[in-house]
Structures are given as structure tokens and as C-alpha cells.
């Protein structure tokens, strides 16, 4: 199995994954990245006006997938 690393970007902050996890397919990697994004978002978005989150997945050969979420509250009055 291939070891995948799930690095996180939160606005201008970067948190590299130094451990990684072995997964059997890129479909499972995509599902894991999506679930992780949901978990992060529910913890950090309350109270935020503008937030950009991304999970950048890489293996030993480099980047393979990026899941991104931009959250913005726009006041209309």
C-alpha cells in the first residue's frame, strides 16, 4: 500500500502531516480527505467571517489531490 500525507492549510497557516497513513486506493484517499475537511470545518468555521481551508494530499512522489473549502459571510445590510 501507498503512504499518503494529509497536509492542512488554514488561511495562511500550513500544518504538514509528518506521519501519513497507508491506504489502498485514491478513491479511499479522496473520501478520507473529504471527511477530514468536514471535521476541520465544523471545528474552525463557527465565528469566522472569512476562512479558506485546504487539505493537500501527497505521496512519496509529490502532490496528488487537493480538497479546498472557502467560507465567507457577506453582510448585506
PyMOL Python script that loads the backbone (N, CA, C, O; Angstrom):
from pymol import cmd

cmd.read_pdbstr("""\
ATOM      1  N   UNK A   1       0.830  -1.185   0.000  1.00  0.00           N
ATOM      2  CA  UNK A   1       0.000   0.000   0.000  1.00  0.00           C
ATOM      3  C   UNK A   1       0.879   1.255   0.000  1.00  0.00           C
ATOM      4  O   UNK A   1       2.038   1.239   0.415  1.00  0.00           O
ATOM      5  N   UNK A   2       0.288   2.312  -0.472  1.00  0.00           N
ATOM      6  CA  UNK A   2       0.989   3.592  -0.555  1.00  0.00           C
ATOM      7  C   UNK A   2       0.701   4.408   0.706  1.00  0.00           C
ATOM      8  O   UNK A   2      -0.412   4.386   1.229  1.00  0.00           O
ATOM      9  N   UNK A   3       1.720   5.127   1.186  1.00  0.00           N
ATOM     10  CA  UNK A   3       1.538   6.022   2.332  1.00  0.00           C
ATOM     11  C   UNK A   3       1.188   7.410   1.799  1.00  0.00           C
ATOM     12  O   UNK A   3       1.888   7.959   0.948  1.00  0.00           O
ATOM     13  N   UNK A   4       0.084   7.970   2.322  1.00  0.00           N
ATOM     14  CA  UNK A   4      -0.390   9.285   1.927  1.00  0.00           C
ATOM     15  C   UNK A   4      -0.283  10.236   3.111  1.00  0.00           C
ATOM     16  O   UNK A   4      -0.513   9.857   4.259  1.00  0.00           O
ATOM     17  N   UNK A   5       0.072  11.478   2.804  1.00  0.00           N
ATOM     18  CA  UNK A   5       0.213  12.518   3.815  1.00  0.00           C
ATOM     19  C   UNK A   5      -0.843  13.587   3.562  1.00  0.00           C
ATOM     20  O   UNK A   5      -1.010  14.048   2.432  1.00  0.00           O
ATOM     21  N   UNK A   6      -1.552  13.979   4.613  1.00  0.00           N
ATOM     22  CA  UNK A   6      -2.655  14.928   4.515  1.00  0.00           C
ATOM     23  C   UNK A   6      -2.227  16.241   5.175  1.00  0.00           C
ATOM     24  O   UNK A   6      -2.441  16.441   6.371  1.00  0.00           O
ATOM     25  N   UNK A   7      -1.626  17.126   4.391  1.00  0.00           N
ATOM     26  CA  UNK A   7      -1.194  18.431   4.889  1.00  0.00           C
ATOM     27  C   UNK A   7      -2.399  19.371   4.917  1.00  0.00           C
ATOM     28  O   UNK A   7      -3.271  19.293   4.052  1.00  0.00           O
ATOM     29  N   UNK A   8      -2.444  20.254   5.908  1.00  0.00           N
ATOM     30  CA  UNK A   8      -3.589  21.156   6.072  1.00  0.00           C
ATOM     31  C   UNK A   8      -3.136  22.609   5.948  1.00  0.00           C
ATOM     32  O   UNK A   8      -2.121  23.018   6.513  1.00  0.00           O
ATOM     33  N   UNK A   9      -3.923  23.373   5.190  1.00  0.00           N
ATOM     34  CA  UNK A   9      -3.749  24.829   5.129  1.00  0.00           C
ATOM     35  C   UNK A   9      -4.987  25.469   5.728  1.00  0.00           C
ATOM     36  O   UNK A   9      -6.116  25.094   5.414  1.00  0.00           O
ATOM     37  N   UNK A  10      -4.756  26.437   6.591  1.00  0.00           N
ATOM     38  CA  UNK A  10      -5.833  27.195   7.230  1.00  0.00           C
ATOM     39  C   UNK A  10      -5.486  28.662   7.055  1.00  0.00           C
ATOM     40  O   UNK A  10      -4.635  29.192   7.768  1.00  0.00           O
ATOM     41  N   UNK A  11      -6.144  29.319   6.108  1.00  0.00           N
ATOM     42  CA  UNK A  11      -5.768  30.662   5.678  1.00  0.00           C
ATOM     43  C   UNK A  11      -4.278  30.646   5.337  1.00  0.00           C
ATOM     44  O   UNK A  11      -3.877  29.945   4.407  1.00  0.00           O
ATOM     45  N   UNK A  12      -3.453  31.393   6.057  1.00  0.00           N
ATOM     46  CA  UNK A  12      -2.024  31.455   5.730  1.00  0.00           C
ATOM     47  C   UNK A  12      -1.169  30.472   6.524  1.00  0.00           C
ATOM     48  O   UNK A  12       0.051  30.450   6.357  1.00  0.00           O
ATOM     49  N   UNK A  13      -1.777  29.667   7.375  1.00  0.00           N
ATOM     50  CA  UNK A  13      -1.021  28.703   8.176  1.00  0.00           C
ATOM     51  C   UNK A  13      -0.953  27.361   7.456  1.00  0.00           C
ATOM     52  O   UNK A  13      -1.897  26.954   6.779  1.00  0.00           O
ATOM     53  N   UNK A  14       0.181  26.681   7.614  1.00  0.00           N
ATOM     54  CA  UNK A  14       0.408  25.383   6.979  1.00  0.00           C
ATOM     55  C   UNK A  14       0.820  24.375   8.049  1.00  0.00           C
ATOM     56  O   UNK A  14       1.721  24.626   8.849  1.00  0.00           O
ATOM     57  N   UNK A  15       0.137  23.227   8.045  1.00  0.00           N
ATOM     58  CA  UNK A  15       0.399  22.164   9.012  1.00  0.00           C
ATOM     59  C   UNK A  15       0.728  20.870   8.272  1.00  0.00           C
ATOM     60  O   UNK A  15      -0.182  20.155   7.853  1.00  0.00           O
ATOM     61  N   UNK A  16       2.015  20.558   8.105  1.00  0.00           N
ATOM     62  CA  UNK A  16       2.380  19.339   7.375  1.00  0.00           C
ATOM     63  C   UNK A  16       2.107  18.083   8.195  1.00  0.00           C
ATOM     64  O   UNK A  16       2.259  18.072   9.417  1.00  0.00           O
ATOM     65  N   UNK A  17       1.707  17.046   7.507  1.00  0.00           N
ATOM     66  CA  UNK A  17       1.475  15.739   8.111  1.00  0.00           C
ATOM     67  C   UNK A  17       2.799  14.978   8.065  1.00  0.00           C
ATOM     68  O   UNK A  17       3.262  14.590   6.992  1.00  0.00           O
ATOM     69  N   UNK A  18       3.391  14.773   9.207  1.00  0.00           N
ATOM     70  CA  UNK A  18       4.672  14.084   9.262  1.00  0.00           C
ATOM     71  C   UNK A  18       4.564  12.575   9.381  1.00  0.00           C
ATOM     72  O   UNK A  18       5.572  11.875   9.290  1.00  0.00           O
ATOM     73  N   UNK A  19       3.360  12.064   9.584  1.00  0.00           N
ATOM     74  CA  UNK A  19       3.166  10.640   9.805  1.00  0.00           C
ATOM     75  C   UNK A  19       2.585   9.929   8.592  1.00  0.00           C
ATOM     76  O   UNK A  19       3.126   8.917   8.145  1.00  0.00           O
ATOM     77  N   UNK A  20       1.495  10.451   8.061  1.00  0.00           N
ATOM     78  CA  UNK A  20       0.821   9.817   6.935  1.00  0.00           C
ATOM     79  C   UNK A  20       0.063   8.574   7.344  1.00  0.00           C
ATOM     80  O   UNK A  20       0.093   8.142   8.496  1.00  0.00           O
ATOM     81  N   UNK A  21      -0.621   8.012   6.355  1.00  0.00           N
ATOM     82  CA  UNK A  21      -1.399   6.804   6.579  1.00  0.00           C
ATOM     83  C   UNK A  21      -1.380   5.975   5.297  1.00  0.00           C
ATOM     84  O   UNK A  21      -1.432   6.521   4.195  1.00  0.00           O
ATOM     85  N   UNK A  22      -1.306   4.660   5.448  1.00  0.00           N
ATOM     86  CA  UNK A  22      -1.324   3.776   4.285  1.00  0.00           C
ATOM     87  C   UNK A  22      -2.770   3.481   3.899  1.00  0.00           C
ATOM     88  O   UNK A  22      -3.572   3.047   4.726  1.00  0.00           O
ATOM     89  N   UNK A  23      -3.086   3.725   2.632  1.00  0.00           N
ATOM     90  CA  UNK A  23      -4.428   3.478   2.115  1.00  0.00           C
ATOM     91  C   UNK A  23      -4.335   2.724   0.792  1.00  0.00           C
ATOM     92  O   UNK A  23      -3.361   2.883   0.056  1.00  0.00           O
ATOM     93  N   UNK A  24      -5.348   1.901   0.483  1.00  0.00           N
ATOM     94  CA  UNK A  24      -5.261   1.024  -0.681  1.00  0.00           C
ATOM     95  C   UNK A  24      -5.590   1.661  -2.033  1.00  0.00           C
ATOM     96  O   UNK A  24      -5.236   1.096  -3.068  1.00  0.00           O
ATOM     97  N   UNK A  25      -6.266   2.834  -2.056  1.00  0.00           N
ATOM     98  CA  UNK A  25      -6.635   3.395  -3.364  1.00  0.00           C
ATOM     99  C   UNK A  25      -6.846   4.899  -3.278  1.00  0.00           C
ATOM    100  O   UNK A  25      -7.059   5.446  -2.196  1.00  0.00           O
ATOM    101  N   UNK A  26      -6.786   5.556  -4.421  1.00  0.00           N
ATOM    102  CA  UNK A  26      -7.011   7.001  -4.455  1.00  0.00           C
ATOM    103  C   UNK A  26      -8.477   7.338  -4.179  1.00  0.00           C
ATOM    104  O   UNK A  26      -8.765   8.439  -3.711  1.00  0.00           O
ATOM    105  N   UNK A  27      -9.401   6.434  -4.451  1.00  0.00           N
ATOM    106  CA  UNK A  27     -10.803   6.676  -4.099  1.00  0.00           C
ATOM    107  C   UNK A  27     -10.962   6.778  -2.577  1.00  0.00           C
ATOM    108  O   UNK A  27     -11.715   7.616  -2.081  1.00  0.00           O
ATOM    109  N   UNK A  28     -10.262   5.939  -1.860  1.00  0.00           N
ATOM    110  CA  UNK A  28     -10.318   5.987  -0.398  1.00  0.00           C
ATOM    111  C   UNK A  28      -9.597   7.236   0.112  1.00  0.00           C
ATOM    112  O   UNK A  28     -10.017   7.835   1.102  1.00  0.00           O
ATOM    113  N   UNK A  29      -8.525   7.625  -0.554  1.00  0.00           N
ATOM    114  CA  UNK A  29      -7.822   8.868  -0.198  1.00  0.00           C
ATOM    115  C   UNK A  29      -8.764  10.054  -0.346  1.00  0.00           C
ATOM    116  O   UNK A  29      -8.832  10.908   0.539  1.00  0.00           O
ATOM    117  N   UNK A  30      -9.492  10.114  -1.458  1.00  0.00           N
ATOM    118  CA  UNK A  30     -10.432  11.209  -1.711  1.00  0.00           C
ATOM    119  C   UNK A  30     -11.527  11.242  -0.641  1.00  0.00           C
ATOM    120  O   UNK A  30     -11.870  12.312  -0.139  1.00  0.00           O
ATOM    121  N   UNK A  31     -12.065  10.099  -0.297  1.00  0.00           N
ATOM    122  CA  UNK A  31     -13.097  10.024   0.733  1.00  0.00           C
ATOM    123  C   UNK A  31     -12.544  10.454   2.095  1.00  0.00           C
ATOM    124  O   UNK A  31     -13.215  11.175   2.833  1.00  0.00           O
ATOM    125  N   UNK A  32     -11.344  10.023   2.426  1.00  0.00           N
ATOM    126  CA  UNK A  32     -10.724  10.387   3.707  1.00  0.00           C
ATOM    127  C   UNK A  32     -10.466  11.888   3.769  1.00  0.00           C
ATOM    128  O   UNK A  32     -10.725  12.517   4.795  1.00  0.00           O
ATOM    129  N   UNK A  33      -9.961  12.466   2.690  1.00  0.00           N
ATOM    130  CA  UNK A  33      -9.705  13.912   2.656  1.00  0.00           C
ATOM    131  C   UNK A  33     -11.009  14.691   2.809  1.00  0.00           C
ATOM    132  O   UNK A  33     -11.043  15.702   3.511  1.00  0.00           O
ATOM    133  N   UNK A  34     -12.066  14.243   2.171  1.00  0.00           N
ATOM    134  CA  UNK A  34     -13.371  14.911   2.264  1.00  0.00           C
ATOM    135  C   UNK A  34     -13.933  14.837   3.675  1.00  0.00           C
ATOM    136  O   UNK A  34     -14.437  15.834   4.192  1.00  0.00           O
ATOM    137  N   UNK A  35     -13.854  13.675   4.304  1.00  0.00           N
ATOM    138  CA  UNK A  35     -14.331  13.523   5.687  1.00  0.00           C
ATOM    139  C   UNK A  35     -13.527  14.414   6.638  1.00  0.00           C
ATOM    140  O   UNK A  35     -14.084  15.075   7.515  1.00  0.00           O
ATOM    141  N   UNK A  36     -12.213  14.416   6.445  1.00  0.00           N
ATOM    142  CA  UNK A  36     -11.349  15.229   7.299  1.00  0.00           C
ATOM    143  C   UNK A  36     -11.671  16.705   7.141  1.00  0.00           C
ATOM    144  O   UNK A  36     -11.680  17.442   8.127  1.00  0.00           O
ATOM    145  N   UNK A  37     -11.938  17.153   5.912  1.00  0.00           N
ATOM    146  CA  UNK A  37     -12.301  18.549   5.682  1.00  0.00           C
ATOM    147  C   UNK A  37     -13.566  18.896   6.460  1.00  0.00           C
ATOM    148  O   UNK A  37     -13.637  19.959   7.078  1.00  0.00           O
ATOM    149  N   UNK A  38     -14.554  18.023   6.439  1.00  0.00           N
ATOM    150  CA  UNK A  38     -15.790  18.255   7.185  1.00  0.00           C
ATOM    151  C   UNK A  38     -15.541  18.379   8.683  1.00  0.00           C
ATOM    152  O   UNK A  38     -16.119  19.241   9.345  1.00  0.00           O
ATOM    153  N   UNK A  39     -14.686  17.522   9.209  1.00  0.00           N
ATOM    154  CA  UNK A  39     -14.367  17.558  10.637  1.00  0.00           C
ATOM    155  C   UNK A  39     -13.652  18.854  11.017  1.00  0.00           C
ATOM    156  O   UNK A  39     -13.966  19.467  12.038  1.00  0.00           O
ATOM    157  N   UNK A  40     -12.703  19.261  10.201  1.00  0.00           N
ATOM    158  CA  UNK A  40     -11.970  20.501  10.465  1.00  0.00           C
ATOM    159  C   UNK A  40     -12.927  21.691  10.375  1.00  0.00           C
ATOM    160  O   UNK A  40     -12.914  22.569  11.238  1.00  0.00           O
ATOM    161  N   UNK A  41     -13.750  21.716   9.337  1.00  0.00           N
ATOM    162  CA  UNK A  41     -14.649  22.849   9.103  1.00  0.00           C
ATOM    163  C   UNK A  41     -15.604  23.051  10.276  1.00  0.00           C
ATOM    164  O   UNK A  41     -15.817  24.188  10.699  1.00  0.00           O
ATOM    165  N   UNK A  42     -16.175  21.995  10.801  1.00  0.00           N
ATOM    166  CA  UNK A  42     -17.144  22.175  11.884  1.00  0.00           C
ATOM    167  C   UNK A  42     -16.478  22.678  13.156  1.00  0.00           C
ATOM    168  O   UNK A  42     -17.147  23.261  14.009  1.00  0.00           O
ATOM    169  N   UNK A  43     -15.174  22.465  13.301  1.00  0.00           N
ATOM    170  CA  UNK A  43     -14.456  22.962  14.473  1.00  0.00           C
ATOM    171  C   UNK A  43     -14.004  24.412  14.325  1.00  0.00           C
ATOM    172  O   UNK A  43     -14.008  25.156  15.305  1.00  0.00           O
ATOM    173  N   UNK A  44     -13.616  24.826  13.126  1.00  0.00           N
ATOM    174  CA  UNK A  44     -12.998  26.151  12.969  1.00  0.00           C
ATOM    175  C   UNK A  44     -13.904  27.216  12.353  1.00  0.00           C
ATOM    176  O   UNK A  44     -13.623  28.404  12.508  1.00  0.00           O
ATOM    177  N   UNK A  45     -14.973  26.837  11.665  1.00  0.00           N
ATOM    178  CA  UNK A  45     -15.789  27.839  10.987  1.00  0.00           C
ATOM    179  C   UNK A  45     -16.703  28.653  11.899  1.00  0.00           C
ATOM    180  O   UNK A  45     -16.894  29.838  11.625  1.00  0.00           O
ATOM    181  N   UNK A  46     -17.270  28.106  12.947  1.00  0.00           N
ATOM    182  CA  UNK A  46     -18.115  28.955  13.785  1.00  0.00           C
ATOM    183  C   UNK A  46     -17.347  30.187  14.262  1.00  0.00           C
ATOM    184  O   UNK A  46     -16.257  30.084  14.826  1.00  0.00           O
ATOM    185  N   UNK A  47     -17.946  31.352  14.020  1.00  0.00           N
ATOM    186  CA  UNK A  47     -17.309  32.600  14.426  1.00  0.00           C
ATOM    187  C   UNK A  47     -16.405  33.208  13.361  1.00  0.00           C
ATOM    188  O   UNK A  47     -15.967  34.348  13.511  1.00  0.00           O
ATOM    189  N   UNK A  48     -16.122  32.487  12.310  1.00  0.00           N
ATOM    190  CA  UNK A  48     -15.252  33.015  11.254  1.00  0.00           C
ATOM    191  C   UNK A  48     -16.061  33.853  10.274  1.00  0.00           C
ATOM    192  O   UNK A  48     -17.205  33.520   9.965  1.00  0.00           O
ATOM    193  N   UNK A  49     -15.479  34.921   9.792  1.00  0.00           N
ATOM    194  CA  UNK A  49     -16.097  35.738   8.741  1.00  0.00           C
ATOM    195  C   UNK A  49     -15.627  35.266   7.368  1.00  0.00           C
ATOM    196  O   UNK A  49     -16.419  35.122   6.437  1.00  0.00           O
ATOM    197  N   UNK A  50     -14.323  35.028   7.265  1.00  0.00           N
ATOM    198  CA  UNK A  50     -13.730  34.530   6.020  1.00  0.00           C
ATOM    199  C   UNK A  50     -12.679  33.498   6.401  1.00  0.00           C
ATOM    200  O   UNK A  50     -11.813  33.751   7.239  1.00  0.00           O
ATOM    201  N   UNK A  51     -12.770  32.338   5.775  1.00  0.00           N
ATOM    202  CA  UNK A  51     -11.804  31.277   6.084  1.00  0.00           C
ATOM    203  C   UNK A  51     -11.599  30.428   4.841  1.00  0.00           C
ATOM    204  O   UNK A  51     -12.566  30.036   4.187  1.00  0.00           O
ATOM    205  N   UNK A  52     -10.363  30.147   4.516  1.00  0.00           N
ATOM    206  CA  UNK A  52     -10.043  29.235   3.430  1.00  0.00           C
ATOM    207  C   UNK A  52      -9.281  28.062   4.017  1.00  0.00           C
ATOM    208  O   UNK A  52      -8.230  28.228   4.636  1.00  0.00           O
ATOM    209  N   UNK A  53      -9.831  26.874   3.811  1.00  0.00           N
ATOM    210  CA  UNK A  53      -9.223  25.646   4.306  1.00  0.00           C
ATOM    211  C   UNK A  53      -8.864  24.760   3.119  1.00  0.00           C
ATOM    212  O   UNK A  53      -9.572  24.748   2.112  1.00  0.00           O
ATOM    213  N   UNK A  54      -7.774  24.026   3.236  1.00  0.00           N
ATOM    214  CA  UNK A  54      -7.413  23.069   2.190  1.00  0.00           C
ATOM    215  C   UNK A  54      -6.686  21.886   2.818  1.00  0.00           C
ATOM    216  O   UNK A  54      -5.932  22.029   3.781  1.00  0.00           O
ATOM    217  N   UNK A  55      -6.934  20.730   2.249  1.00  0.00           N
ATOM    218  CA  UNK A  55      -6.166  19.529   2.577  1.00  0.00           C
ATOM    219  C   UNK A  55      -5.441  19.143   1.298  1.00  0.00           C
ATOM    220  O   UNK A  55      -6.058  18.879   0.266  1.00  0.00           O
ATOM    221  N   UNK A  56      -4.129  19.118   1.389  1.00  0.00           N
ATOM    222  CA  UNK A  56      -3.289  18.778   0.241  1.00  0.00           C
ATOM    223  C   UNK A  56      -2.693  17.402   0.501  1.00  0.00           C
ATOM    224  O   UNK A  56      -1.911  17.213   1.433  1.00  0.00           O
ATOM    225  N   UNK A  57      -3.070  16.459  -0.324  1.00  0.00           N
ATOM    226  CA  UNK A  57      -2.633  15.077  -0.135  1.00  0.00           C
ATOM    227  C   UNK A  57      -1.433  14.811  -1.046  1.00  0.00           C
ATOM    228  O   UNK A  57      -1.433  15.171  -2.223  1.00  0.00           O
ATOM    229  N   UNK A  58      -0.422  14.177  -0.475  1.00  0.00           N
ATOM    230  CA  UNK A  58       0.778  13.821  -1.239  1.00  0.00           C
ATOM    231  C   UNK A  58       1.212  12.414  -0.879  1.00  0.00           C
ATOM    232  O   UNK A  58       0.879  11.882   0.180  1.00  0.00           O
ATOM    233  N   UNK A  59       1.968  11.828  -1.799  1.00  0.00           N
ATOM    234  CA  UNK A  59       2.620  10.557  -1.503  1.00  0.00           C
ATOM    235  C   UNK A  59       4.117  10.784  -1.620  1.00  0.00           C
ATOM    236  O   UNK A  59       4.560  11.932  -1.653  1.00  0.00           O
ATOM    237  N   UNK A  60       4.897   9.732  -1.683  1.00  0.00           N
ATOM    238  CA  UNK A  60       6.357   9.905  -1.746  1.00  0.00           C
ATOM    239  C   UNK A  60       6.835  10.513  -3.058  1.00  0.00           C
ATOM    240  O   UNK A  60       7.998  10.901  -3.169  1.00  0.00           O
ATOM    241  N   UNK A  61       5.957  10.601  -4.054  1.00  0.00           N
ATOM    242  CA  UNK A  61       6.329  11.200  -5.342  1.00  0.00           C
ATOM    243  C   UNK A  61       5.836  12.631  -5.488  1.00  0.00           C
ATOM    244  O   UNK A  61       6.174  13.299  -6.466  1.00  0.00           O
ATOM    245  N   UNK A  62       5.036  13.121  -4.529  1.00  0.00           N
ATOM    246  CA  UNK A  62       4.575  14.500  -4.583  1.00  0.00           C
ATOM    247  C   UNK A  62       3.067  14.613  -4.444  1.00  0.00           C
ATOM    248  O   UNK A  62       2.392  13.650  -4.082  1.00  0.00           O
ATOM    249  N   UNK A  63       2.533  15.823  -4.740  1.00  0.00           N
ATOM    250  CA  UNK A  63       1.098  16.083  -4.562  1.00  0.00           C
ATOM    251  C   UNK A  63       0.241  15.240  -5.494  1.00  0.00           C
ATOM    252  O   UNK A  63       0.606  14.985  -6.641  1.00  0.00           O
ATOM    253  N   UNK A  64      -0.932  14.805  -4.965  1.00  0.00           N
ATOM    254  CA  UNK A  64      -1.850  14.036  -5.812  1.00  0.00           C
ATOM    255  C   UNK A  64      -3.282  14.563  -5.780  1.00  0.00           C
ATOM    256  O   UNK A  64      -4.056  14.300  -6.701  1.00  0.00           O
ATOM    257  N   UNK A  65      -3.649  15.310  -4.719  1.00  0.00           N
ATOM    258  CA  UNK A  65      -5.040  15.712  -4.565  1.00  0.00           C
ATOM    259  C   UNK A  65      -5.115  16.912  -3.632  1.00  0.00           C
ATOM    260  O   UNK A  65      -4.355  17.019  -2.670  1.00  0.00           O
ATOM    261  N   UNK A  66      -6.051  17.815  -3.934  1.00  0.00           N
ATOM    262  CA  UNK A  66      -6.297  18.974  -3.058  1.00  0.00           C
ATOM    263  C   UNK A  66      -7.801  19.121  -2.874  1.00  0.00           C
ATOM    264  O   UNK A  66      -8.551  19.187  -3.848  1.00  0.00           O
ATOM    265  N   UNK A  67      -8.234  19.172  -1.622  1.00  0.00           N
ATOM    266  CA  UNK A  67      -9.633  19.429  -1.283  1.00  0.00           C
ATOM    267  C   UNK A  67      -9.655  20.801  -0.621  1.00  0.00           C
ATOM    268  O   UNK A  67      -8.957  21.020   0.369  1.00  0.00           O
ATOM    269  N   UNK A  68     -10.449  21.730  -1.157  1.00  0.00           N
ATOM    270  CA  UNK A  68     -10.457  23.095  -0.632  1.00  0.00           C
ATOM    271  C   UNK A  68     -11.877  23.539  -0.310  1.00  0.00           C
ATOM    272  O   UNK A  68     -12.846  23.104  -0.933  1.00  0.00           O
ATOM    273  N   UNK A  69     -11.969  24.423   0.684  1.00  0.00           N
ATOM    274  CA  UNK A  69     -13.248  24.982   1.100  1.00  0.00           C
ATOM    275  C   UNK A  69     -13.022  26.446   1.440  1.00  0.00           C
ATOM    276  O   UNK A  69     -12.152  26.782   2.243  1.00  0.00           O
ATOM    277  N   UNK A  70     -13.812  27.310   0.821  1.00  0.00           N
ATOM    278  CA  UNK A  70     -13.775  28.728   1.176  1.00  0.00           C
ATOM    279  C   UNK A  70     -15.105  29.079   1.818  1.00  0.00           C
ATOM    280  O   UNK A  70     -16.173  28.842   1.254  1.00  0.00           O
ATOM    281  N   UNK A  71     -15.013  29.651   3.013  1.00  0.00           N
ATOM    282  CA  UNK A  71     -16.200  30.043   3.765  1.00  0.00           C
ATOM    283  C   UNK A  71     -16.159  31.560   3.908  1.00  0.00           C
ATOM    284  O   UNK A  71     -15.140  32.139   4.285  1.00  0.00           O
ATOM    285  N   UNK A  72     -17.285  32.186   3.599  1.00  0.00           N
ATOM    286  CA  UNK A  72     -17.344  33.637   3.707  1.00  0.00           C
ATOM    287  C   UNK A  72     -18.752  34.065   4.099  1.00  0.00           C
ATOM    288  O   UNK A  72     -19.743  33.599   3.536  1.00  0.00           O
ATOM    289  N   UNK A  73     -18.816  34.957   5.072  1.00  0.00           N
ATOM    290  CA  UNK A  73     -20.079  35.580   5.446  1.00  0.00           C
ATOM    291  C   UNK A  73     -20.076  36.970   4.854  1.00  0.00           C
ATOM    292  O   UNK A  73     -19.161  37.755   5.100  1.00  0.00           O
ATOM    293  N   UNK A  74     -21.090  37.275   4.077  1.00  0.00           N
ATOM    294  CA  UNK A  74     -21.210  38.590   3.459  1.00  0.00           C
ATOM    295  C   UNK A  74     -22.398  39.315   4.077  1.00  0.00           C
ATOM    296  O   UNK A  74     -23.541  38.875   3.958  1.00  0.00           O
ATOM    297  N   UNK A  75     -22.112  40.425   4.733  1.00  0.00           N
ATOM    298  CA  UNK A  75     -23.177  41.238   5.328  1.00  0.00           C
ATOM    299  C   UNK A  75     -23.840  42.063   4.236  1.00  0.00           C
ATOM    300  O   UNK A  75     -23.158  42.800   3.523  1.00  0.00           O
ATOM    301  N   UNK A  76     -25.131  41.957   4.095  1.00  0.00           N
ATOM    302  CA  UNK A  76     -25.852  42.651   3.025  1.00  0.00           C
ATOM    303  C   UNK A  76     -26.517  43.942   3.506  1.00  0.00           C
ATOM    304  O   UNK A  76     -27.010  44.723   2.691  1.00  0.00           O
ATOM    305  N   UNK A  77     -26.534  44.166   4.781  1.00  0.00           N
ATOM    306  CA  UNK A  77     -27.073  45.426   5.320  1.00  0.00           C
ATOM    307  C   UNK A  77     -26.114  46.015   6.303  1.00  0.00           C
ATOM    308  O   UNK A  77     -26.383  47.074   6.869  1.00  0.00           O
TER     309      UNK A  77
END
""", "prot")
cmd.dss("prot")
cmd.show_as("cartoon", "prot")
cmd.util.cbc("prot")
cmd.orient("prot")
